[in-house]
């Protein structure tokens, strides 16, 4: 399985995990909220919103258009802290860690 395929499968797992735990929204945040320039849009979005409306779509775009993936990043520390005490915290963090593992520089 290629890295692109692994990332695609994990993005789907992340979406499913957010849905199962009641964090998937049917209506997007305002365009102003989505245009934040802060890391993880911490000034305008909750963590689950950032995952749903920014992270997953941006990564999916790269996959769908055969674009190069980032060489490295780490979202799990943010997800772990921001989701602490929320429904599905451990499951969402686990999938985030699995995604991060694909982007550890070799």
C-alpha positions in Angstrom: 0.0 0.0 0.0 1.4 3.4 -1.0 1.8 6.3 1.4 -1.0 8.1 -0.4 -3.3 5.1 0.1 -2.4 4.8 3.8 -3.1 8.5 4.3 -6.4 8.1 2.5 -7.4 5.2 4.7 -6.5 7.1 7.8 -8.4 10.2 6.8 -11.4 8.0 6.3 -10.8 6.5 9.8 -10.5 10.0 11.3 -13.8 11.0 9.7 -15.5 7.9 10.9 -14.1 8.3 14.4 -15.3 11.9 14.5 -18.8 10.8 13.4 -19.0 8.0 15.8 -18.3 10.3 18.7 -20.7 13.0 17.6 -18.1 15.6 16.4 -19.0 15.6 12.7 -21.0 18.6 11.7 -23.4 19.0 8.9 -23.0 22.7 8.5 -19.7 24.4 8.0 -18.4 27.2 10.2 -18.5 30.8 8.7 -16.1 31.7 6.0 -14.5 34.1 8.5 -13.9 31.2 11.0 -12.4 29.1 8.2 -10.0 31.9 7.1 -8.1 32.0 10.3 -4.3 32.4 9.9 -3.5 31.0 13.4 -2.1 27.5 13.6 -4.9 25.0 13.8 -7.3 28.0 13.6 -7.3 28.0 17.4 -8.8 31.5 17.4 -11.9 30.5 15.5 -12.4 26.7 15.4 -12.5 23.9 17.9 -10.2 21.0 17.2 -12.8 18.7 15.7 -13.9 21.6 13.4 -10.3 22.1 12.3 -9.9 18.4 11.6 -13.2 18.3 9.6 -13.2 21.6 7.7 -9.5 22.3 7.2 -7.1 19.3 7.8 -9.1 16.5 6.2 -10.1 18.5 3.1 -6.6 19.8 2.5 -5.1 16.4 2.8 -7.8 14.9 0.6 -7.2 17.5 -2.1 -3.5 16.6 -2.2 -4.4 12.9 -2.5 -7.1 13.4 -5.1 -4.8 15.6 -7.3 -1.7 13.4 -6.9 0.1 16.2 -5.2 3.2 15.6 -3.0 2.3 15.2 0.6 4.0 17.2 3.3 7.4 15.7 4.4 6.6 16.0 8.1 4.1 17.3 10.5 2.6 16.5 13.8 -1.1 17.0 14.7 -1.5 14.5 17.5 -0.1 16.6 20.3 -2.6 19.4 19.5 -5.5 16.9 19.1 -4.6 15.1 22.4 -4.6 18.4 24.3 -7.5 20.1 22.6 -9.8 17.1 22.7 -9.0 16.2 26.3 -12.2 15.5 28.3 -14.3 15.3 25.1 -16.2 12.3 23.8 -13.9 10.0 21.9 -10.7 11.7 23.0 -8.6 8.6 23.0 -9.9 7.2 19.7 -9.5 10.5 17.9 -6.0 11.0 19.3 -5.0 7.4 18.3 -6.0 8.0 14.7 -4.1 11.3 14.7 -1.0 9.5 16.0 -1.4 6.9 13.2 -1.5 9.8 10.7 1.6 11.5 12.3 3.5 8.2 12.2 3.4 8.3 8.3 5.1 11.7 8.4 8.0 11.1 10.7 11.1 12.0 8.8 13.1 8.9 8.0 
